[in-house]
Amino acid sequence: MKKISLAIIAIVVFASVSAQLKNTRWNATLELNGSVNTMIDFGKDTALVYTISDSTMIEKMTYTSNDTSFTLMKIEGQSQCDNIPGKYGFSVKENNLSVKVLKDECYDRSNVLENTTWTRWKEPNMK
């Protein structure tokens, strides 16, 4: 019985940790030929990066994640990252997502995302 209880606890903890990114949205100011307010929208297995001002898509990528890292692979967008996966470490504390490069040979992506902090997106009140 003790082993079953521990297994259930481990499954619940893993599911909640790996779900830290799934279906979340984060915003940050990135340096893309000047400062640009951006959003990253993590879906089930796709991440979209776009500008907040006019919703221009910057990059569409697939992603996989575990409790401490995620891997990005470009589908379409502005970078020169075709067929180059990028692996990033991350941590979530309160409403902040901290990202650091673990391994990414695509300079366009790694240079922009290195040591960034994103804030959990809150939908504006429309009153």
N, C-alpha and C positions, 0 to 999 in steps of 0.2 A: 504494500500500500504506500509506503514511504517513497519508493522509486517512482510510482505512478504520479504521486503528488509533485515530486521534483521535476518530472518530465513535463507535466502540465504547466508548471511555473516557468520552465525554460522556454516552452513554446510560446506562451503569452508574452514573455519579455522579448524574445526574438521578433515576434510579429509586431510589437509596438515600436521597437527600435528601428526595424527595417522600414516601417511605415512613416518614419519621420519626414521623408521627402515626398512620398506619393500624395498626389492631389493637394499640394501646397503651392503658394505663390509668395515670392520674395522680391523686394526691390532694393536697388543699390545704384549709386552713381559710379559709372565706369568711365575710364579714359579711352574714348574712341574718337580720335581726331578732335579732342576737346571733351569736356565733361558732358555725359549724357545720362539722364535718369532712365533706368532700365528696370525691367521686370523679368524674372525667370519663373516660368509656370511649369512645375513638375506634374505631369499627368500620371497615368498608370505606368507607362514605359517610354514616354516621350517628354522632352523638355523643350520649351519654346522660350527664346530670349527676344524681347522686343522693347521698343522705346515706349515710355509712358506718355509722352506728349502727343504722339499721333499713331501709336500702335503699329509702327513699321517693324516687320519681323527682321531681326538681325541674324538669327540662327535657329534652325530646327534640328534637334538631335535626339537619338535614342539614348536611354540611360539604363544602367543597372546599378543597384546599390546594396550595401550591407550596412551594418551598424556604424562603421567609421569611414567608409569611402564610397564614391560613386565613379562610374566610368561613362564618359560621353563619346558618342560617335556621330559626326555630322551627317545629316540627311540632305539639307540644303541651307544656303545662307551666304553670308558675305565673306567668311574666312576662307583660307586656303588649306583647310583641314580635311580634305577628302580622304577617306580610308585611313585616317590616323586616329586611333583611340587615345583618349586622355583620361588618366586616373587622378582623382582628387580626394584628399582627406577632408572630412568635415566634422563639425560638432555643432549641436544646437543647444543654446543656453537661453532660456526664456524665449524671447522673440527674435533672437539673432542666430543667423547661420554663418559660421566662419568657414571659409574655404581656403585650402592650400594645395598647391600642386604636388602630387606624389611622383607622377611620370606623365609627361605630355611632350611629344616631339613637335607639336604644332605651335609655333611661336605666336601666331595670331590669337589663339585661344588662351594659351598658358600665360602670356604676358598680361592679358586683360583680367584673368580670373585669379592670378596669384595673390594670396593674402587679402582677399576681399571679405567684407562683412556685409551680409544682406539682412534686411529687416522684414519680418513676416508682414505680408500685405494685409491691410485692413480695408475693406470696401468703404469708400466715403459715404457718409450719411447724406442722403438726398432728401432734404426737407424743403 
